[in-house]
Amino acid sequence: MLEFIQIQKSYGATRVLSDISERVEAGEVVVVCGPSGSGKSTLIRTVNRLESIDSGRIIVNGQDVHAAGKDLNSLRAGIGFVFQQFNLFPHCSALENVMMAPMSVRGTTRAEAREQAQELLARVGLAHKSQCFPGELSGGQQQRVAIARTLAMKPPLILFDEPTSALDPEMVGEVLAVMKDLARQGMTMVCVTHEMGFAREVADKVWFLDAGRVLERATPEAFFNTPQHPRAQKFLSDTHR
């Protein structure tokens, strides 16, 4: 589903991604973790070209993402992305936020988009909030609307960029519950997150980044019980403490 091939990226003289070559198979959940500034968010933002790369290739579902002449709108329509800050349209209701992309990008009729949006809001537990505007919703509810909006495009791959980092602690669980449900249904997901409990419970693979390099890749059991790299060992020790 997703392959990084020798990815390099710098901001000026600062190298932020160094020679990253990794694969995500269809149906896998990969959690990307590591200290702040390690390149985690930059890495997943290269997948739908929110960030450029200096060299290497990124293949999504057989397509070279950074190939010259690639239709950016078409590319992004097939890659779901859930942001830290929700990015909902404030002047639109929850229902309208979920309806908008299928209508404007896919050409879905308003009636079809409305029916699908109602089903997706029910799926994330927000059928009763369909007519509310983002400002009337809690952070956790806004993030669940954002996930429903992403699902409306029926992407084969969803990227999550620290989806709970902007939430109050009591709201984190409701968003993670939706993500766990997606994982159980076989959605291919790459999640940048500090939620180690989610990684332990849901991930198929854990990638540990530091200074722009993947220093460890392992199953959750191996990563949390017997981490091999000294930097990963220190990271987990600091997390536990």
Kinemage of the C-alpha trace (Angstrom):
@kinemage 1
@onewidth
@group {chain A} dominant
@subgroup {mainchain}
@vectorlist {calphas} color= white
{ca met a 1} P 0.000 0.000 0.000
{ca leu a 2} L 2.795 2.433 0.903
{ca glu a 3} L 6.539 2.312 0.327
{ca phe a 4} L 9.256 4.813 1.201
{ca ile a 5} L 12.420 4.338 -0.885
{ca gln a 6} L 15.580 6.116 0.330
{ca ile a 7} L 13.796 9.316 1.361
{ca gln a 8} L 15.984 12.339 2.063
{ca lys a 9} L 14.781 15.764 3.138
{ca ser a 10} L 16.472 18.854 4.556
{ca tyr a 11} L 15.438 22.326 5.614
{ca gly a 12} L 18.490 24.324 4.550
{ca ala a 13} L 21.462 22.748 6.324
{ca thr a 14} L 19.262 20.761 8.703
{ca arg a 15} L 18.609 17.151 7.660
{ca val a 16} L 15.133 16.114 8.829
{ca leu a 17} L 14.731 12.757 7.037
{ca ser a 18} L 17.710 10.518 6.310
{ca asp a 19} L 17.634 7.521 3.981
{ca ile a 20} L 14.228 6.180 5.049
{ca ser a 21} L 13.138 2.965 3.336
{ca glu a 22} L 10.041 1.316 4.835
{ca arg a 23} L 6.899 -0.524 3.723
{ca val a 24} L 3.281 -0.577 4.892
{ca glu a 25} L 1.186 -3.504 3.683
{ca ala a 26} L -2.541 -3.246 2.962
{ca gly a 27} L -4.555 -3.612 6.158
{ca glu a 28} L -1.630 -2.837 8.459
{ca val a 29} L -1.610 -0.309 11.290
{ca val a 30} L 1.802 1.314 11.689
{ca val a 31} L 2.500 3.611 14.636
{ca val a 32} L 5.327 6.106 14.177
{ca cys a 33} L 6.765 7.293 17.487
{ca gly a 34} L 9.822 9.104 18.784
{ca pro a 35} L 10.836 12.320 20.530
{ca ser a 36} L 9.624 15.734 19.436
{ca gly a 37} L 11.511 16.998 16.400
{ca ser a 38} L 12.469 13.515 15.215
{ca gly a 39} L 10.793 13.924 11.804
{ca lys a 40} L 7.619 11.901 12.415
{ca ser a 41} L 5.084 14.437 11.155
{ca thr a 42} L 7.328 15.504 8.283
{ca leu a 43} L 7.555 11.878 7.162
{ca ile a 44} L 3.816 11.291 6.866
{ca arg a 45} L 3.234 14.739 5.358
{ca thr a 46} L 5.476 13.729 2.451
{ca val a 47} L 2.993 10.965 1.563
{ca asn a 48} L 0.371 13.370 0.202
{ca arg a 49} L 2.893 16.073 -0.718
{ca leu a 50} L 2.119 18.479 2.074
{ca glu a 51} L 5.922 18.313 2.324
{ca ser a 52} L 8.337 17.879 -0.576
{ca ile a 53} L 11.293 15.494 -0.594
{ca asp a 54} L 14.831 16.121 -1.823
{ca ser a 55} L 15.372 12.617 -3.186
{ca gly a 56} L 13.914 9.119 -3.127
{ca arg a 57} L 10.498 7.792 -4.087
{ca ile a 58} L 7.183 7.317 -2.293
{ca ile a 59} L 4.803 4.762 -3.786
{ca val a 60} L 1.140 4.731 -2.712
{ca asn a 61} L -1.028 1.983 -4.133
{ca gly a 62} L 1.282 1.690 -7.129
{ca gln a 63} L 1.569 5.432 -7.805
{ca asp a 64} L 4.776 7.441 -7.510
{ca val a 65} L 3.550 10.313 -5.339
{ca his a 66} L 6.303 12.787 -6.194
{ca ala a 67} L 6.517 12.021 -9.913
{ca ala a 68} L 6.548 15.057 -12.189
{ca gly a 69} L 3.128 16.005 -13.508
{ca lys a 70} L 1.195 14.114 -10.842
{ca asp a 71} L -2.330 15.503 -10.370
{ca leu a 72} L -2.199 16.679 -6.762
{ca asn a 73} L -5.976 16.843 -6.221
{ca ser a 74} L -6.449 13.328 -7.571
{ca leu a 75} L -3.603 12.054 -5.406
{ca arg a 76} L -4.907 13.607 -2.196
{ca ala a 77} L -8.441 12.394 -2.872
{ca gly a 78} L -7.144 8.853 -2.408
{ca ile a 79} L -5.123 9.456 0.772
{ca gly a 80} L -6.993 10.284 3.973
{ca phe a 81} L -5.323 12.701 6.397
{ca val a 82} L -6.428 13.531 9.942
{ca phe a 83} L -4.698 16.606 11.380
{ca gln a 84} L -3.880 17.653 14.936
{ca gln a 85} L -6.085 20.735 14.751
{ca phe a 86} L -9.182 19.181 13.096
{ca asn a 87} L -9.299 21.766 10.232
{ca leu a 88} L -13.087 21.685 9.984
{ca phe a 89} L -14.914 24.450 8.109
{ca pro a 90} L -16.290 26.605 10.968
{ca his a 91} L -19.245 27.955 8.968
{ca cys a 92} L -20.516 24.463 8.079
{ca ser a 93} L -22.372 21.969 10.254
{ca ala a 94} L -20.831 18.602 11.085
{ca leu a 95} L -23.021 17.036 8.405
{ca glu a 96} L -21.999 19.604 5.779
{ca asn a 97} L -18.309 19.151 6.638
{ca val a 98} L -18.598 15.439 5.890
{ca met a 99} L -20.671 15.970 2.730
{ca met a 100} L -18.459 18.581 1.104
{ca ala a 101} L -15.540 16.585 -0.359
{ca pro a 102} L -17.569 13.781 -1.995
{ca met a 103} L -19.772 16.400 -3.684
{ca ser a 104} L -17.003 18.736 -4.840
{ca val a 105} L -14.323 16.161 -5.700
{ca arg a 106} L -16.206 12.964 -6.550
{ca gly a 107} L -19.331 14.549 -8.018
{ca thr a 108} L -21.577 12.702 -5.572
{ca thr a 109} L -25.149 13.983 -5.546
{ca arg a 110} L -26.255 15.964 -2.527
{ca ala a 111} L -28.755 13.286 -1.521
{ca glu a 112} L -26.140 10.526 -1.705
{ca ala a 113} L -23.561 12.608 0.141
{ca arg a 114} L -26.077 13.432 2.867
{ca glu a 115} L -27.025 9.795 3.382
{ca gln a 116} L -23.385 8.722 3.527
{ca ala a 117} L -22.491 11.564 5.921
{ca gln a 118} L -25.289 10.613 8.285
{ca glu a 119} L -24.071 6.996 8.282
{ca leu a 120} L -20.481 8.047 8.959
{ca leu a 121} L -21.429 10.402 11.783
{ca ala a 122} L -23.381 7.539 13.326
{ca arg a 123} L -20.302 5.328 12.919
{ca val a 124} L -18.201 7.743 14.985
{ca gly a 125} L -20.971 8.203 17.551
{ca leu a 126} L -22.127 11.663 16.496
{ca ala a 127} L -25.446 11.142 14.714
{ca his a 128} L -27.060 13.411 17.312
{ca lys a 129} L -24.602 16.238 16.551
{ca ser a 130} L -25.050 16.362 12.776
{ca gln a 131} L -26.504 19.899 12.740
{ca cys a 132} L -23.978 21.361 15.182
{ca phe a 133} L -21.243 23.693 14.038
{ca pro a 134} L -17.601 22.997 15.024
{ca gly a 135} L -17.674 25.755 17.622
{ca glu a 136} L -20.512 23.934 19.381
{ca leu a 137} L -18.557 20.663 19.637
{ca ser a 138} L -15.867 19.528 22.046
{ca gly a 139} L -12.372 18.873 20.730
{ca gly a 140} L -12.940 15.137 20.779
{ca gln a 141} L -16.189 15.520 18.859
{ca gln a 142} L -14.541 17.786 16.283
{ca gln a 143} L -11.798 15.227 15.719
{ca arg a 144} L -14.368 12.465 15.245
{ca val a 145} L -16.143 14.635 12.651
{ca ala a 146} L -12.746 15.069 10.958
{ca ile a 147} L -12.322 11.281 10.848
{ca ala a 148} L -15.832 10.880 9.386
{ca arg a 149} L -14.964 13.528 6.778
{ca thr a 150} L -11.851 11.554 5.833
{ca leu a 151} L -13.814 8.301 5.572
{ca ala a 152} L -16.325 9.978 3.242
{ca met a 153} L -13.721 9.852 0.463
{ca lys a 154} L -13.310 6.075 0.957
{ca pro a 155} L -9.510 6.232 0.966
{ca pro a 156} L -7.510 2.993 0.972
{ca leu a 157} L -4.981 4.640 3.331
{ca ile a 158} L -5.423 7.067 6.233
{ca leu a 159} L -2.605 9.076 7.813
{ca phe a 160} L -3.045 10.413 11.354
{ca asp a 161} L -0.766 13.248 12.506
{ca glu a 162} L -0.911 13.233 16.311
{ca pro a 163} L -4.729 13.199 16.263
{ca thr a 164} L -5.093 13.413 20.047
{ca ser a 165} L -2.349 15.915 20.906
{ca ala a 166} L -4.710 18.928 20.864
{ca leu a 167} L -7.299 17.241 23.089
{ca asp a 168} L -7.949 17.385 26.794
{ca pro a 169} L -7.047 14.045 28.426
{ca glu a 170} L -10.676 13.012 28.976
{ca met a 171} L -11.402 13.416 25.242
{ca val a 172} L -8.495 11.291 24.023
{ca gly a 173} L -10.241 7.989 24.653
{ca glu a 174} L -13.237 8.726 22.428
{ca val a 175} L -10.993 9.441 19.423
{ca leu a 176} L -8.767 6.418 20.055
{ca ala a 177} L -11.893 4.230 20.256
{ca val a 178} L -12.866 5.286 16.718
{ca met a 179} L -9.333 4.607 15.474
{ca lys a 180} L -9.327 1.167 17.106
{ca asp a 181} L -12.608 0.382 15.385
{ca leu a 182} L -11.120 1.366 12.014
{ca ala a 183} L -8.142 -0.898 12.687
{ca arg a 184} L -10.423 -3.833 13.510
{ca gln a 185} L -12.190 -3.284 10.176
{ca gly a 186} L -8.905 -3.597 8.257
{ca met a 187} L -8.198 0.046 7.379
{ca thr a 188} L -4.576 0.714 6.407
{ca met a 189} L -3.359 3.363 8.838
{ca val a 190} L -0.127 5.183 9.600
{ca cys a 191} L -0.393 7.003 12.917
{ca val a 192} L 2.050 9.493 14.381
{ca thr a 193} L 1.152 9.440 18.054
{ca his a 194} L 2.482 9.610 21.596
{ca glu a 195} L -0.282 7.272 22.778
{ca met a 196} L 1.826 4.254 23.647
{ca gly a 197} L -1.179 2.296 24.919
{ca phe a 198} L -2.761 2.595 21.477
{ca ala a 199} L 0.482 1.470 19.844
{ca arg a 200} L 0.736 -1.553 22.129
{ca glu a 201} L -2.892 -2.581 21.618
{ca val a 202} L -3.569 -1.814 17.947
{ca ala a 203} L -0.356 -1.524 15.901
{ca asp a 204} L 1.001 -4.253 13.665
{ca lys a 205} L 4.347 -2.445 13.492
{ca val a 206} L 6.057 0.318 15.440
{ca trp a 207} L 8.638 2.577 13.793
{ca phe a 208} L 10.854 4.532 16.180
{ca leu a 209} L 12.367 7.709 14.708
{ca asp a 210} L 15.067 9.935 16.070
{ca ala a 211} L 16.950 12.681 14.211
{ca gly a 212} L 15.217 11.774 10.962
{ca arg a 213} L 16.162 8.102 10.960
{ca val a 214} L 14.154 4.957 11.645
{ca leu a 215} L 16.279 3.452 14.413
{ca glu a 216} L 13.958 0.582 15.216
{ca arg a 217} L 11.097 -1.237 13.521
{ca ala a 218} L 9.376 -4.014 15.408
{ca thr a 219} L 6.132 -5.563 16.513
{ca pro a 220} L 4.609 -3.829 19.545
{ca glu a 221} L 5.490 -6.817 21.720
{ca ala a 222} L 9.158 -6.673 20.721
{ca phe a 223} L 9.365 -2.875 20.833
{ca phe a 224} L 7.856 -2.464 24.278
{ca asn a 225} L 9.376 -5.549 25.913
{ca thr a 226} L 12.814 -5.841 24.326
{ca pro a 227} L 13.761 -2.661 22.445
{ca gln a 228} L 17.121 -3.096 20.726
{ca his a 229} L 18.393 0.421 20.045
{ca pro a 230} L 19.753 2.351 23.064
{ca arg a 231} L 17.839 5.480 21.983
{ca ala a 232} L 14.569 3.514 21.885
{ca gln a 233} L 15.352 2.058 25.303
{ca lys a 234} L 15.841 5.549 26.742
{ca phe a 235} L 12.689 6.856 25.042
{ca leu a 236} L 10.572 4.076 26.554
{ca ser a 237} L 12.189 4.499 29.948
{ca asp a 238} L 11.416 8.236 29.903
{ca thr a 239} L 7.849 7.512 28.726
{ca his a 240} L 7.237 5.037 31.542
{ca arg a 241} L 8.672 7.439 34.110
